[in-house]
Amino acid sequence: MVDRSNDSSGKQTWDGELDARGLFCPEPVMLLHNRIEEIREGQVLKVIATDPSTTRDIPRFCQFLNHQLLESLEQDGKFVYFIRRGA
């Protein structure tokens, strides 16, 4: 399987996206659970959220369901996550 988490410039790349801006717990994680099922194992999902509780909930979600949290960052009041789907 090809590692597509970074392009040649070192920037994160992704195969699908979930925009959860404006949603509050538990909605972002519920939508993430559904959306990650739509991509294949090894593909990367970008999640954009505004709920600060996602900084706790999304890493736990990934750990519990064996997905890999590649990167998490905060920019301009948004929380952005890159998650590689596990098996």
VEXROMAR-6097 format. One record per residue (C-alpha): x, y, z; residue number from 1; residue in three letters. Coordinates in Angstrom, 2 decimals, decimal comma, always signed. Layout:
N
xx|yy|zz|num|residuo
X|Y|Z|NUM|ALA
...
This chain:
87
xx|yy|zz|num|residuo
+0,00|+0,00|+0,00|1|MET
+1,28|+3,47|-0,88|2|VAL
+1,74|+5,98|+1,93|3|ASP
-0,27|+8,99|+0,76|4|ARG
-0,15|+10,93|+4,00|5|SER
+2,26|+13,52|+2,61|6|ASN
+2,96|+14,77|-0,89|7|ASP
+6,45|+15,59|-2,16|8|SER
+6,33|+19,02|-0,48|9|SER
+5,61|+17,44|+2,91|10|GLY
+2,00|+18,69|+3,01|11|LYS
-0,70|+16,38|+4,28|12|GLN
-2,93|+14,82|+1,61|13|THR
-6,27|+13,08|+2,04|14|TRP
-8,80|+10,89|+0,27|15|ASP
-12,01|+12,13|+1,91|16|GLY
-13,20|+15,02|+4,03|17|GLU
-15,71|+15,59|+6,82|18|LEU
-16,79|+19,14|+7,62|19|ASP
-18,17|+19,11|+11,17|20|ALA
-17,93|+22,86|+11,76|21|ARG
-20,72|+24,20|+13,95|22|GLY
-21,58|+20,78|+15,38|23|LEU
-21,21|+19,86|+19,03|24|PHE
-20,51|+16,65|+20,94|25|CYS
-21,44|+13,94|+20,13|26|PRO
-22,25|+14,85|+16,51|27|GLU
-18,69|+15,24|+15,12|28|PRO
-17,65|+11,77|+16,30|29|VAL
-20,94|+10,20|+15,19|30|MET
-20,46|+11,64|+11,70|31|LEU
-16,80|+10,59|+11,73|32|LEU
-17,82|+7,04|+12,57|33|HIS
-20,13|+6,96|+9,53|34|ASN
-17,80|+8,81|+7,16|35|ARG
-14,70|+6,72|+7,85|36|ILE
-16,64|+3,63|+6,76|37|GLU
-16,90|+5,19|+3,28|38|GLU
-13,14|+5,14|+2,65|39|ILE
-10,88|+2,13|+2,24|40|ARG
-8,37|+0,83|+4,75|41|GLU
-5,18|+2,90|+4,56|42|GLY
-6,89|+5,96|+3,08|43|GLN
-6,82|+9,29|+4,91|44|VAL
-9,82|+11,32|+6,05|45|LEU
-9,53|+15,04|+6,83|46|LYS
-11,89|+16,23|+9,57|47|VAL
-12,61|+19,91|+10,24|48|ILE
-14,41|+20,79|+13,48|49|ALA
-15,05|+23,78|+15,72|50|THR
-16,02|+21,94|+18,91|51|ASP
-13,06|+21,93|+21,34|52|PRO
-14,21|+18,58|+22,77|53|SER
-13,01|+16,96|+19,54|54|THR
-9,44|+17,40|+20,82|55|THR
-10,31|+14,75|+23,39|56|ARG
-12,92|+12,70|+21,52|57|ASP
-11,26|+12,17|+18,14|58|ILE
-7,95|+10,79|+19,50|59|PRO
-9,94|+8,41|+21,73|60|ARG
-12,11|+7,38|+18,79|61|PHE
-8,99|+6,58|+16,75|62|CYS
-7,37|+4,63|+19,57|63|GLN
-10,51|+2,64|+20,37|64|PHE
-11,23|+1,70|+16,73|65|LEU
-7,59|+1,22|+15,63|66|ASN
-7,41|+4,16|+13,25|67|HIS
-4,21|+6,22|+13,06|68|GLN
-4,36|+9,91|+13,96|69|LEU
-1,68|+11,24|+11,63|70|LEU
-1,94|+14,90|+12,56|71|GLU
-4,10|+17,25|+14,59|72|SER
-3,82|+21,01|+14,56|73|LEU
-5,72|+24,14|+15,40|74|GLU
-5,91|+26,96|+12,89|75|GLN
-8,15|+30,02|+12,91|76|ASP
-10,53|+28,59|+15,51|77|GLY
-10,87|+25,28|+13,68|78|LYS
-9,57|+21,89|+14,71|79|PHE
-8,21|+19,85|+11,81|80|VAL
-7,46|+16,12|+11,97|81|TYR
-5,96|+13,70|+9,48|82|PHE
-6,96|+10,11|+10,20|83|ILE
-5,76|+7,00|+8,39|84|ARG
-8,41|+4,30|+8,39|85|ARG
-7,35|+1,10|+10,07|86|GLY
-8,55|-2,44|+9,44|87|ALA
